[in-house]
């Protein structure tokens, strides 16, 4: 092959590679479960809040998507969302498949050994979901659930909290919220432990279920890090988490609550 042509082709390859690297450098790839409404869910309907899922005809919507959009805008980066199962989020982050996790993840001490967390972007209460016509709908304390069959989502702090109930029958955790709802609605479990916004979405979509909230001293004992959610980045990426914290600092509490209320209203019945 002619040397001039060869050099020219190599130059084009290097140029294309450089352009691709520049494009990737200006892209924020976010991992979200997209199955934990109202924080995040998958939908086929596009609206002003949705972001198209990577390599898919579907979209992700919810509070987490609003937060991801805000952070990407403040960082002046293009947002890409990859839908990843909950248990695969941290491995995907560590392997470089995604840049950050924005998926209602609590910054527990155990997780902090594997990832670096931002400041909180939402604070939640832990509640129980039960059958509206069942024996536990009038429960006022954890002791009322002694001997009950209780379940929560796999690899969540809610699953760990179940063991605070004396003589509880701690059922095997399930991966998806939809599976948990079916389990509860069919009577396999008596109660589901989850976060209040998620519980509200579940009950809105399933009128046969109801929420049990506890007064102070009668519910779960939860460390502060377990009732907040934060953005996760790879260990050592202090500069990135610093810029994310700067973006989150621009969101006052009223804005956060408005976004959550809007996501709860927007979440389709049955999701």
RAFENGI-V451605 format. One record per residue. N is the residue number from 1. RES is the residue in one letter. PHI is phi in radians with two decimals (NA if undefined). BURIAL is # if it has 16 or more other C-alpha atoms within 10 Angstrom, else .. Layout:
n->[N N]
res->[RES RES]
phi->[PHI PHI]
burial->[BURIAL BURIAL]
This chain:
n->[1 2 3 4 5 6 7 8 9 10 11 12 13 14 15 16 17 18 19 20 21 22 23 24 25 26 27 28 29 30 31 32 33 34 35 36 37 38 39 40 41 42 43 44 45 46 47 48 49 50 51 52 53 54 55 56 57 58 59 60 61 62 63 64 65 66 67 68 69 70 71 72 73 74 75 76 77 78 79 80 81 82 83 84 85 86 87 88 89 90 91 92 93 94 95 96 97 98 99 100 101 102 103 104 105 106 107 108 109 110 111 112 113 114 115 116 117 118 119 120 121 122 123 124 125 126 127 128 129 130 131 132 133 134 135 136 137 138 139 140 141 142 143 144 145 146 147 148 149 150 151 152 153 154 155 156 157 158 159 160 161 162 163 164 165 166 167 168 169 170 171 172 173 174 175 176 177 178 179 180 181 182 183 184 185 186 187 188 189 190 191 192 193 194 195 196 197 198 199 200 201 202 203 204 205 206 207 208 209 210 211 212 213 214 215 216 217 218 219 220 221 222 223 224 225 226 227 228 229 230 231 232 233 234 235 236 237 238 239 240 241 242 243 244 245 246 247 248 249 250 251 252 253 254 255 256 257 258 259 260 261 262 263 264 265 266 267 268 269 270 271]
res->[X X X X X X X X X X X X X X X X X X X X X X X X X X X X X X X X X X X X X X X X X X X X X X X X X X X X X X X X X X X X X X X X X X X X X X X X X X X X X X X X X X X X X X X X X X X X X X X X X X X X X X X X X X X X X X X X X X X X X X X X X X X X X X X X X X X X X X X X X X X X X X X X X X X X X X X X X X X X X X X X X X X X X X X X X X X X X X X X X X X X X X X X X X X X X X X X X X X X X X X X X X X X X X X X X X X X X X X X X X X X X X X X X X X X X X X X X X X X X X X X X X X X X X X X X X X X X X X X X X X X X X X X X X X X X X X]
phi->[NA -0.99 -1.10 -1.12 -1.12 -1.07 -1.09 -1.09 -1.12 -1.11 -1.11 -1.13 -1.05 -1.12 -1.13 -1.10 -1.12 -1.13 -1.11 -1.10 -1.11 -1.13 -1.13 -1.14 -1.16 -1.75 -2.03 -1.81 -1.66 -1.90 -1.65 -2.39 -1.16 0.98 -2.69 -2.45 -1.05 -1.55 -1.15 -2.86 -2.73 -1.68 -2.55 -1.65 -1.72 -1.50 -2.55 -1.21 -1.82 -1.26 -2.25 -1.09 -1.30 -1.02 0.98 -2.69 -1.61 -1.75 -2.23 -1.97 -2.33 2.22 -1.02 -1.06 -1.20 -1.05 -1.14 -1.08 -1.06 -1.08 -1.12 -1.06 -1.11 -1.17 -1.50 0.97 -2.19 -1.41 -1.62 -2.17 -1.98 -1.93 -1.41 -2.36 -1.01 -0.88 -1.22 -1.73 -1.14 -1.14 -1.02 -1.14 -1.17 -1.12 -1.52 1.53 -1.16 -2.28 -1.65 -2.57 -1.97 -2.27 -2.61 0.90 -1.65 -1.38 -1.44 -1.22 -1.06 -1.12 -1.17 -1.16 -1.34 -1.92 -2.41 -1.87 -1.82 -1.42 -1.13 -1.14 -2.12 -2.88 -2.17 -2.25 -1.83 -1.64 -2.36 -2.06 -1.95 -2.39 -1.20 -1.12 -1.93 -1.68 -1.34 -1.90 -1.16 -1.75 -1.08 -2.15 -2.63 -1.05 -1.07 -1.19 -1.74 -1.05 1.48 -1.41 -1.57 -2.14 -2.40 -2.70 -1.31 -1.06 1.04 -2.12 -1.18 -1.11 -1.15 -1.20 -1.21 -0.96 -1.23 -1.31 -1.52 -1.10 0.98 -1.31 -1.69 -1.38 -1.33 -1.07 -1.14 -2.03 -1.41 -2.03 -1.02 -1.05 -1.16 -1.13 -1.13 -1.08 -1.04 -1.25 -1.13 -1.48 1.55 -1.14 -1.96 -1.62 -2.71 -2.11 -1.62 -2.75 -1.57 -0.96 -1.05 -1.19 -1.06 -1.11 -1.16 -1.09 -1.20 -1.07 -1.45 -2.37 -1.05 -1.38 -1.95 -2.49 -1.79 -1.96 -1.92 -1.97 -1.37 -0.97 1.58 -1.95 -1.93 -1.24 -1.59 -2.21 -1.12 -0.97 -1.22 -1.65 -1.95 -2.13 -2.18 -2.55 -1.47 -1.93 -2.26 -1.21 -0.97 1.62 -1.66 -1.12 -1.12 -1.12 -1.15 -1.16 -1.20 -1.15 -1.08 -1.07 -1.19 -1.17 -1.11 -1.37 -1.67 -1.34 -1.12 -1.07 -1.11 -1.07 -1.19 -1.10 -1.11 -1.19 -1.07 -1.16 -1.13 -1.12 -1.22 -1.39 -1.06 -1.12 -1.05 1.69 -1.26]
burial->[. . . . . . . . . . . . . . . . . . . . . . . . . . # # # # # # # # # # # # # # # # # . . . . . . # # # # . . . . . # # # # # # # # # # # # # # . . # . # . # # # # # # # # . . # # . # # # . . . # # # # # # # # # # # . . . . . # # # # # # # # # # # . # # # # # # # . . . # # . # . # # # . # . . # # # # # # # . # # # # . # # . . # . . # # # # . # # # # # . . # # . # # # . . . # # # # # # # # # # # # # # # # . # . . # # # # # # . . . . # # . . . . . # # # # # # # # # . . . . . # # . . # # # # # . . . . . . . # . . # # . . # # . . # # . . #]
